[in-house]
Amino acid sequence: MNLESTNRWLTFAANIGVLAGIIFLAYELQQNTVATQLEAATNFQGSFSEKEMLIAGNPEFADLLMKGVLGDDVSATEQFRLNAFYTNVLRQWQFIHFQSLTDAINEEMWRGERAYLTEVIGFDAGLFSHWQSNNNDIARNSMK
């Protein structure tokens, strides 16, 4: 075996090693994407679990929230509390929407959450009013 033949075999082996490295890197990148999506989904679900536990564990707040859902009259303080809650809820959905735009959340999960948001806004008069008011504020501020 001459030097040129040995050199070709070494070059071929090096190219195989580079190709194997690229394949491994692609696999690791895909695994990292899945892990990131699972972490984002877990964080999102955890934030809503906290809200559900707040409602379940605080009958007074559950009563206040029902007033909001039904569109009943509330005091200024109650409205302030509802607005803080609604802002937090909408911020969570906004965050998952932004994550879907960057593929941190897969499209299937976002479709499900978007459908759920539409359903919730459809039956919660207070959340709908809050959402509508904030959208109008954003539109007015962007026109300035």
TAMOUR-V170462 format. One record per residue. N is the residue number from 1. PSI is psi in radians with two decimals (NA if undefined). NEAR is the number of other C-alpha atoms within 12 Angstrom. Layout:
((N	PSI	NEAR) (N	PSI	NEAR))
//
This chain:
((1	2.24	8) (2	3.04	8) (3	-0.67	9) (4	-0.75	10) (5	-0.74	11) (6	-0.73	12) (7	-0.72	13) (8	-0.76	14) (9	-0.68	15) (10	-0.70	14) (11	-0.74	14) (12	-0.79	14) (13	-0.68	14) (14	-0.72	14) (15	-0.68	14) (16	-0.74	14) (17	-0.73	14) (18	-0.78	14) (19	-0.75	14) (20	-0.69	14) (21	-0.72	14) (22	-0.74	14) (23	-0.78	14) (24	-0.74	14) (25	-0.73	14) (26	-0.72	14) (27	-0.80	14) (28	-0.69	14) (29	-0.73	14) (30	-0.73	16) (31	-0.69	14) (32	-0.68	15) (33	-0.79	19) (34	-0.77	18) (35	-0.71	18) (36	-0.75	21) (37	-0.73	26) (38	-0.70	21) (39	-0.76	19) (40	-0.75	28) (41	-0.73	31) (42	-0.76	18) (43	-0.74	21) (44	-0.85	28) (45	-0.65	20) (46	-0.69	16) (47	-0.64	22) (48	-0.53	23) (49	-0.68	17) (50	-0.73	19) (51	-0.73	22) (52	-0.69	19) (53	-0.59	15) (54	-0.80	18) (55	-0.81	19) (56	-0.60	15) (57	-0.05	14) (58	1.55	15) (59	-0.63	14) (60	-0.74	15) (61	-0.63	22) (62	-0.73	22) (63	-0.76	20) (64	-0.77	27) (65	-0.67	34) (66	-0.64	23) (67	-0.73	23) (68	-0.77	31) (69	-0.75	25) (70	-0.17	20) (71	0.40	20) (72	2.82	17) (73	2.45	18) (74	2.76	21) (75	2.97	13) (76	-0.71	10) (77	-0.75	12) (78	-0.71	23) (79	-0.68	25) (80	-0.78	18) (81	-0.77	22) (82	-0.74	33) (83	-0.71	27) (84	-0.75	18) (85	-0.84	29) (86	-0.69	31) (87	-0.74	26) (88	-0.75	21) (89	-0.86	29) (90	-0.61	30) (91	-0.66	21) (92	-0.76	28) (93	-0.65	34) (94	-0.73	20) (95	-0.78	25) (96	-0.54	35) (97	-0.81	28) (98	-0.66	18) (99	-0.57	25) (100	-0.58	25) (101	-0.47	15) (102	0.17	17) (103	0.32	23) (104	-0.39	29) (105	2.35	31) (106	2.76	26) (107	-0.64	20) (108	-0.76	16) (109	-0.74	25) (110	-0.71	28) (111	-0.76	18) (112	-0.76	19) (113	-0.65	27) (114	-0.71	22) (115	-0.71	15) (116	-0.74	16) (117	-0.78	25) (118	-0.73	18) (119	-0.81	15) (120	-0.80	21) (121	-0.52	25) (122	-0.53	18) (123	-0.18	18) (124	1.70	25) (125	-0.67	24) (126	-0.78	34) (127	-0.72	34) (128	-0.80	28) (129	-0.75	25) (130	-0.79	28) (131	-0.80	29) (132	-0.74	19) (133	-0.76	17) (134	-0.65	19) (135	-0.69	16) (136	-0.70	14) (137	-0.75	14) (138	-0.78	13) (139	-0.76	12) (140	-0.76	11) (141	-0.55	10) (142	-0.30	9) (143	-0.26	8) (144	NA	7))
//
